[in-house]
Structures are given as C-alpha cells and as structure tokens.
Amino acid sequence: MRPGGGSLVRWAVYPALVYSLVFFAMPFLVMVAVSFWQRLRGRLEATWTLANYEKLVSKDYLLEALVNSVEVTVLTTAVSVLIAYPLAYVLAYRVSARWQKILLVGAIIPFWTAYVVRAYAWLIVLSENGIVNAGLLSLGIIDLPLDLAYTRGATVLGFVHFFTMLLTLTIFASLIQIPEHYRMAASDLGASPIRVFLVITLPLSLPGVAVGAFLTFVITIGDYITPQILGGNTEVLIPQAIMLQIARAANFPMASVMSVSLMLVILAVYLASARYLRMDRI
C-alpha cells in the first residue's frame, strides 16, 4: 500500500459511518426509547414502563401479526430457495458461458420493474377475472372462480416471484467459485453424481444460499406493499399492524414496540446463520 493509503481509506469510510449513525443508529435508539413511553390522553408521556411489551404478548391480535409475518417469511424463503437452487445449478454447470450472460440478464429483469407494479400485476392475474381463473374455467377444471387473490398464497407468490431471482444470483455466484477440480477429483475416486453434489457442491455453496436466504428474510418480513396489495386485510402482518398503530391510533409507543420486536427477530435469524454469511465466499 502506498504511503498514506491507510488514512485515505479511513477517510473514505467516515461518510458512510456518519450516514449510518445519523439515519440508522440514532433513529433506532429513539425508537427503542419511545417503546418504553406511554400514550396518555392522546399525548406521549416520557414515563418509562414495560406495559407496551406486556401488551404485545398479552393481546392475541398483536402477537398473531408477528407470528403471521414469521410464517409468511419462512415459507417465502423456503420456497424461493427450493426453486432458485436448481435454476442456479443448471445455470452454473449445464449452460455455456455465452448463454449464461443472456440468462443472467433475464434473471435481473424482474428487478427493473417497480415493486408496486409487480404486486398489482399479480393481483390482476389472480383476480376472479384473471388469466388463471379464466384458463381453469375454459378447461372445465372448475365451475366457479377460485379465491386466489387476497390470500396468504397470493402474498407468498408475489414474494417468491421476486426473491427467486435474487437467490438464483447469490447461489450462482457461490457455485461458480467452487473449483472444478474438487468435483472432478471426487468423480475420479468413484463418487456418484449425487454423492459429489451432497459432499462437495452443496456444502461449498451454502454461503451463497445463506446470504440470499437472509436477504430474502429481512426484506420479506419488513415489507408492507406486497401483503397490503395481494393479501388485502384478510391477514394482518407485522408491517401492516405497525402502520395501523400509527395511522389509526397514533400509538407511537406500541408501533415502536412492534418494530423493536421485528428487529429482534431479524437479529436472531442473523445470529443463527452468521457462520455462513460471508460475502467474500460468494
């Protein structure tokens, strides 16, 4: 490194550090503090109490919103991984380098579409007069339109459509980093293709799976748009419950409690998967 290079790098880090402190750390600390306050007679009172956290646990509808979010997020992550891994595997080992570039561009295309547009597009597809019901009715498979929109399945489908491509990219990046001679050596020693996959490919690709799954989990559990559009009001998730506390009740302490609980869930998932979350390995 050239003389003074270290100090230059440190100075380059400072703006990002200041930005994180001002726009993340400080607001988060304020939110934690507000979660211990009370809302009395329509006003916030800076009197410290655990009543808000006790209410979250004791009120079934509040705790149910958190449980619903975790269930939807886990289901979305699991389905996305199960779809994305075969796609990434085929892309990495069964497609020529020329076609890889074309298909990777195709995988990125969903990211170019606005999030709200994608959600409304799926709402149109899944509606009573949408293409799915129209196709099933024309084939005589059903007699009446199915209730596909405004369900948990519609919410999960909207999420999976987006995150499958994200996971495909992270898993693909991990797969192509595995030295080919590892797989060749295992085959030369008599390992079957399935054995090579289970012993070599799968373990070495887990960092890419973990990074993609963690990103999917974090974005899904905090998303408000997709559940609101595709799920409607049939099932309230934690982001919707937070918005209801703010918009309808102006109960900022309760909204802060639910937000802190959401952060704790994300922290727990991060700690559980931290050993695999190494970006330098994908």
N, C-alpha and C positions, 0 to 999 in steps of 0.2 A: 504494500500500500504506500502511496506517495506521502511525503511529509504533510501533515495537516489534513490528511484524508479522513482520519477518525473524527476529528472535530467537525468536518464538513458533514459527515454522515449524521452526527448527533444533532447538528443544527437543522438538518432536513427532517428529523423525527419530531422536533419540537412543535411545529404547526399541527401535526396530526394528534400529538399528545394534548395540546391545548384544546383542540376541537373536541376530543373525546371527553375531556374534563368538563368543558362548558356545556356541551349538548347531550352528554350521556350521564356521566358520573354525578354532576350536581343535580340535574332534574331527578335522577333516580333516588338520591338521598332525600330530596324534598318530598318525593312521593312516599318513601318509607316513613318519614316523619308525619306526613298528613294521615297515613294509615292508622296512626295511634291517636288522632284527634277525634273530636265529636262534632256532630252536626245537631245543634240545638236551636229550636225556633227559627229554622231557616238560615242560620248563620254558623260558620265554622268557629269552634272553640278549641283553642290550643291546650286542652286538658288531656293529659296522657292517660290512655285506657286500652285495655285488651278486648273491650266489648265488641269491636268490629270483627276481630278474628274469631271470637266466640260465636258471633252471628253467622259468619261464613260456614262454620262447622255445624251449627245447630239448625240453620234454615235449609231445608231439603232442596228447594229450587235453586239456591246459590251453589250448593255443593254439587248438585246434579249438572249444572252448567260446566263446572270444571271437569267432572267425570266424562261428560259428553265430549268435551274438547279432546281429552286424552284418548278416548276410544276412537274418535274420528281420525286423529293424528296418527295413532299407531296403525290403524287399518290402512290409511293412505300410504304411510311409509312402507309397510309390509308389501302391499300390492305393487307399489311402484318399484321396489327392489326386485320382486319376482318377475316383473315384466322387463325391467331395464337390464338385468344381468345377462339374460340370453341375447338381447339385442347388442349389448356391448361386446359379448364374447364372439358373436358372429362377425361383428364389425372389425374386431381386432385380429381374428385368426382365420376367417373364411372369406374375407373381401380383399381384393387387391388394393395397393396403395392409392392408385388412381381413383377408384370408386370410394375409398374411404373419405377422401376430401369432399366428394359430392354428397355423400350420405351424412357427413358431419354438418355440412351446411344445412341440409334438410332437417337435422336434429335441432339446429339453432333457430330455425324459422319460427317455431311457436313463441320464442322469447320476443319476437318483433311485434307481436300482436298485443294490443293493450289488454291489461288484466280484466277490466270490466267488459270489454268486447267479447273476450273468450267466454266469460261466465254467461253473458246474455245469449251468445251463440249456442251454448249447450242448453240453455233454457228453452230456446226455440226448438232445438232438436228433440228434447224430451217432453215437450208440451203435449196436450191431448191431440192437437192437430199437427204435431211434429212428424218428422220423417220416420221415426222408429214406430210409433203407433200406426201411421199410415201404411208402412210396409207390412206390419203384422196383420193389420185388418185386411189388406189386399190379398195376403196369402191364406187367409182364413184361419190363422192360428188363434186369434182372439176374436170375440164378438163385440166387446166394448173396449174403449181406450183404457190403457193402464195408467195408473197414477205414478208416473216416473219422476216428474218434476216436484220440487218442494219436498224432497225426502233426503234422508241421510245418504242413500245410494247416489243421488244426484250430486250432492256435495262432494262425496268421495271421488266420483267420476271426474268432476271438474278439477279437483286437485291432482288426481293421477295423470290426467292429460298433460298437465304442465310439468310435474315433477319427474315423470318417467324419462323425459328428455334430459333433465338436469342430472339425474342419476346415471343415465347412459353415458354422458360425457365424463363424469368423475370416475366411473368404473372403467370405461375405455382407457382413460389416461393412466389408470393403475395397471391395467392388463398389458399395455404395450411397454411398460417399464420392466416387466418380468423377462430376464434374459432367456432367449430361445434355447440356449444350450442346457438349461435346467430341465426343460421338458424333454429335450432330445436324450439327455443322459438317463432320465427315468425310463423312457421308452426302450433305450438300449439295454437297460437292466431287467427288462421283462415286464415292466408295469403296463397294465392295460390303459386305454384312453381314459376310462373312468377313474382309475387309480391315479393317473397323472393329474387329473383335474382336482381330485379330493386332497392329494398330498402336496401338490406344487401350486397349481393355478389358484385355487380357491383361497388358501391361507395367505398367499402373497398379494392377492387382490383385495383383501379385507380392508386395508386403509382407504381405498377408493370407495368401497361400499359404505364404510363408517362415515366418511366426510359427506358423501351425498345424502345418506340417511339422516345425519344430524342436521344438515341444512334444510332438508325436507321437513323434519320435525319442527324446527324452530319457526320456519315461515308458515307452516300449516297451522300450528297451534295458536299463532297470533293473528291469523288472517280474519278479517271482518267481511270483506266483499263477497267472496265465494259462498260462504254459508248464508249470508243475507239474501243473495240473489237466487241461488239454487236450492237452498234449504228452506227459505221463507221463514216463517215464525213457528213452524211445526216442532222444531227442536232448537233450543237456545244453547249456543256455545259461549264460552267464556268471553270472547271479544264482544259479542252481542250483549251479554249481561253487563259488561263494563260500560258500554255505550248507553244502555238503558239507565244505569245508575247515574250517569252524568246528564243525559238529555232530558229524562223524565223526572228524576228525583233530585237532581243537583247534589247527589250524595257523594262528594269527592272522597271522603274517608273510606267509604265502602268500595268505591271504584279503585282506590289505591290499594286496599287490602287484596282485592281480586287480582290486580296487576302484580303485586308482590308475590302472591301465590303462584301466578303464572311464571314469573321469573324463577321461583324456587323449583318448579317442575323442570324447567329448561336446564337449570344448574344441576339437578340430579341426573338428568339424561347425559349431560356433558361429562360429569364425573364418572358415570358408568361406562362411557365409551371413550374416555380421554386417551387411553393407551393406543387406540387406533387412529385418533385424529391428528395425524401428522401430514401436513400438506407437502412436505418435502419427499414423501413416499408415493405421491401420485403424479 
